[in-house]
């Protein structure tokens, strides 16, 4: 009886450890995605006027207003 409780407790702790590792992996991926999105936002903010100038030049060349 005591041995069965010990085995069940061990299995339960193993399952909980596996869950925590999966959760940790998801958090790591979320942090990577957050970091990449911040870098993209900063880059677009810094390069915004230059990109707009290129599009304006293309529009003017094609005969737009």
C-alpha positions in Angstrom: 0.0 0.0 0.0 2.7 2.5 1.0 4.8 1.5 -2.0 1.8 2.2 -4.4 1.4 5.6 -2.9 5.1 6.3 -3.4 5.0 5.1 -7.0 1.9 7.2 -7.7 3.5 10.3 -6.1 6.7 9.8 -8.2 4.6 9.6 -11.4 2.7 12.7 -10.4 5.9 14.7 -9.8 7.3 13.4 -13.1 4.2 14.7 -14.9 4.4 18.1 -13.1 8.0 18.4 -14.0 7.2 17.7 -17.7 4.5 20.3 -17.6 6.8 23.0 -16.1 9.4 22.3 -18.8 6.8 22.7 -21.6 5.6 25.9 -20.0 9.2 27.2 -19.7 9.7 26.5 -23.4 6.6 28.4 -24.3 7.7 31.4 -22.2 11.1 31.4 -23.9 9.5 31.4 -27.4 7.2 34.2 -26.3 10.2 36.3 -25.1 12.0 35.7 -28.4 9.0 36.8 -30.3 8.7 39.9 -28.1 12.3 40.8 -28.6 12.1 40.4 -32.4 8.9 42.5 -32.6 10.6 45.3 -30.5 13.6 45.2 -32.9 11.3 45.4 -35.9 9.3 48.3 -34.5 12.5 50.3 -33.6 13.9 49.6 -37.1 10.7 50.7 -38.9 10.5 53.8 -36.7 14.1 54.8 -37.5 13.8 54.0 -41.2 10.3 55.2 -41.7 11.1 58.6 -43.3 13.6 57.0 -45.7 11.2 54.3 -46.8 8.5 56.9 -47.3 10.8 58.9 -49.5 11.5 55.9 -51.7 7.8 55.2 -52.1 7.2 58.9 -52.9 9.9 58.8 -55.6 8.4 55.6 -57.1 5.0 57.2 -57.2 6.3 60.3 -58.8 8.2 58.3 -61.4 5.2 56.3 -62.3 3.1 59.5 -62.8 1.2 59.7 -59.5 0.5 62.8 -57.7 
